[in-house]
Amino acid sequence: MRRREFIAGVGAAAAWSLAAPAQQPALPVVAVIQGGGVARLAGFRKGLNATGYAEGQNATVEYHWLQGD
């Protein structure tokens, strides 16, 4: 392998690695299954914040509401 071929190969590899976008880390998902009103959600959010998580910033919260019995 000649020197120019080696330098061209290293340059191409470096350019490819810089062009590749970095993956975003996955956020933890918390599912809330609620059967009543929204009165308990304030306490849930307060507890979530107390453990170091903020909805929409470093955790995803999915709300599911029960219907009927």
PyRosetta script that sets phi, psi and omega in degrees:
from pyrosetta import init, pose_from_sequence

init()
pose = pose_from_sequence("MRRREFIAGVGAAAAWSLAAPAQQPALPVVAVIQGGGVARLAGFRKGLNATGYAEGQNATVEYHWLQGD")
pose.set_psi(1, 132.5)
pose.set_omega(1, -180.0)
pose.set_phi(2, -85.3)
pose.set_psi(2, 161.7)
pose.set_omega(2, -176.3)
pose.set_phi(3, -61.7)
pose.set_psi(3, -43.2)
pose.set_omega(3, -178.9)
pose.set_phi(4, -64.3)
pose.set_psi(4, -39.1)
pose.set_omega(4, 178.7)
pose.set_phi(5, -65.3)
pose.set_psi(5, -40.3)
pose.set_omega(5, 179.4)
pose.set_phi(6, -64.1)
pose.set_psi(6, -47.2)
pose.set_omega(6, -179.7)
pose.set_phi(7, -63.6)
pose.set_psi(7, -39.7)
pose.set_omega(7, 178.3)
pose.set_phi(8, -64.6)
pose.set_psi(8, -39.8)
pose.set_omega(8, 178.9)
pose.set_phi(9, -66.4)
pose.set_psi(9, -42.3)
pose.set_omega(9, 178.3)
pose.set_phi(10, -65.5)
pose.set_psi(10, -41.2)
pose.set_omega(10, 178.6)
pose.set_phi(11, -63.8)
pose.set_psi(11, -40.1)
pose.set_omega(11, 178.9)
pose.set_phi(12, -66.8)
pose.set_psi(12, -39.6)
pose.set_omega(12, 178.9)
pose.set_phi(13, -66.0)
pose.set_psi(13, -40.1)
pose.set_omega(13, 179.0)
pose.set_phi(14, -66.7)
pose.set_psi(14, -40.9)
pose.set_omega(14, 179.1)
pose.set_phi(15, -65.7)
pose.set_psi(15, -37.9)
pose.set_omega(15, 179.6)
pose.set_phi(16, -66.7)
pose.set_psi(16, -41.1)
pose.set_omega(16, -178.1)
pose.set_phi(17, -69.1)
pose.set_psi(17, -30.9)
pose.set_omega(17, 177.6)
pose.set_phi(18, -75.9)
pose.set_psi(18, -28.2)
pose.set_omega(18, -178.5)
pose.set_phi(19, -80.0)
pose.set_psi(19, -21.0)
pose.set_omega(19, -178.6)
pose.set_phi(20, -74.8)
pose.set_psi(20, 124.7)
pose.set_omega(20, -179.4)
pose.set_phi(21, -72.9)
pose.set_psi(21, 147.1)
pose.set_omega(21, 178.4)
pose.set_phi(22, -79.8)
pose.set_psi(22, 144.3)
pose.set_omega(22, 177.5)
pose.set_phi(23, -78.5)
pose.set_psi(23, 142.6)
pose.set_omega(23, 176.2)
pose.set_phi(24, -80.0)
pose.set_psi(24, 139.5)
pose.set_omega(24, 178.2)
pose.set_phi(25, -66.7)
pose.set_psi(25, 144.5)
pose.set_omega(25, -178.8)
pose.set_phi(26, -72.4)
pose.set_psi(26, 138.0)
pose.set_omega(26, 176.9)
pose.set_phi(27, -86.1)
pose.set_psi(27, 143.2)
pose.set_omega(27, 173.9)
pose.set_phi(28, -66.0)
pose.set_psi(28, 143.4)
pose.set_omega(28, -179.4)
pose.set_phi(29, -110.8)
pose.set_psi(29, 128.2)
pose.set_omega(29, 177.6)
pose.set_phi(30, -114.5)
pose.set_psi(30, 126.6)
pose.set_omega(30, 178.0)
pose.set_phi(31, -102.7)
pose.set_psi(31, 129.2)
pose.set_omega(31, 178.1)
pose.set_phi(32, -109.4)
pose.set_psi(32, 119.0)
pose.set_omega(32, 177.9)
pose.set_phi(33, -108.6)
pose.set_psi(33, 113.6)
pose.set_omega(33, -172.2)
pose.set_phi(34, -119.1)
pose.set_psi(34, 136.0)
pose.set_omega(34, 179.4)
pose.set_phi(35, -106.8)
pose.set_psi(35, -14.5)
pose.set_omega(35, -177.7)
pose.set_phi(36, -113.4)
pose.set_psi(36, -141.7)
pose.set_omega(36, -179.4)
pose.set_phi(37, -85.2)
pose.set_psi(37, -164.0)
pose.set_omega(37, -176.6)
pose.set_phi(38, -96.6)
pose.set_psi(38, 10.1)
pose.set_omega(38, -175.6)
pose.set_phi(39, -63.3)
pose.set_psi(39, -33.1)
pose.set_omega(39, -177.0)
pose.set_phi(40, -84.0)
pose.set_psi(40, -11.1)
pose.set_omega(40, -176.6)
pose.set_phi(41, -67.9)
pose.set_psi(41, -32.2)
pose.set_omega(41, 178.8)
pose.set_phi(42, -62.9)
pose.set_psi(42, -43.0)
pose.set_omega(42, 177.0)
pose.set_phi(43, -65.6)
pose.set_psi(43, -37.7)
pose.set_omega(43, 177.5)
pose.set_phi(44, -62.6)
pose.set_psi(44, -46.8)
pose.set_omega(44, -179.6)
pose.set_phi(45, -65.0)
pose.set_psi(45, -36.9)
pose.set_omega(45, 177.8)
pose.set_phi(46, -63.8)
pose.set_psi(46, -43.5)
pose.set_omega(46, 177.3)
pose.set_phi(47, -66.5)
pose.set_psi(47, -36.9)
pose.set_omega(47, 177.4)
pose.set_phi(48, -62.6)
pose.set_psi(48, -44.0)
pose.set_omega(48, 178.6)
pose.set_phi(49, -67.3)
pose.set_psi(49, -34.0)
pose.set_omega(49, 180.0)
pose.set_phi(50, -66.3)
pose.set_psi(50, -27.1)
pose.set_omega(50, 178.8)
pose.set_phi(51, -89.1)
pose.set_psi(51, 1.2)
pose.set_omega(51, 175.7)
pose.set_phi(52, 98.6)
pose.set_psi(52, 9.6)
pose.set_omega(52, 179.2)
pose.set_phi(53, -110.2)
pose.set_psi(53, 143.5)
pose.set_omega(53, 177.1)
pose.set_phi(54, -126.9)
pose.set_psi(54, 129.3)
pose.set_omega(54, -177.7)
pose.set_phi(55, -61.0)
pose.set_psi(55, 126.4)
pose.set_omega(55, 179.1)
pose.set_phi(56, 87.3)
pose.set_psi(56, -14.3)
pose.set_omega(56, -179.9)
pose.set_phi(57, -101.7)
pose.set_psi(57, -56.4)
pose.set_omega(57, 179.6)
pose.set_phi(58, -130.4)
pose.set_psi(58, 15.3)
pose.set_omega(58, 174.9)
pose.set_phi(59, -154.9)
pose.set_psi(59, 147.4)
pose.set_omega(59, 176.0)
pose.set_phi(60, -107.8)
pose.set_psi(60, 131.8)
pose.set_omega(60, 180.0)
pose.set_phi(61, -115.6)
pose.set_psi(61, 125.7)
pose.set_omega(61, 175.9)
pose.set_phi(62, -107.3)
pose.set_psi(62, 128.9)
pose.set_omega(62, -179.8)
pose.set_phi(63, -103.8)
pose.set_psi(63, 130.8)
pose.set_omega(63, 177.4)
pose.set_phi(64, -127.7)
pose.set_psi(64, 129.3)
pose.set_omega(64, -176.6)
pose.set_phi(65, -110.1)
pose.set_psi(65, 131.4)
pose.set_omega(65, 177.2)
pose.set_phi(66, -82.0)
pose.set_psi(66, 144.4)
pose.set_omega(66, 179.3)
pose.set_phi(67, -121.9)
pose.set_psi(67, 144.8)
pose.set_omega(67, 175.8)
pose.set_phi(68, 77.1)
pose.set_psi(68, -143.1)
pose.set_omega(68, -175.6)
pose.set_phi(69, -79.2)
pose.dump_pdb("model.pdb")
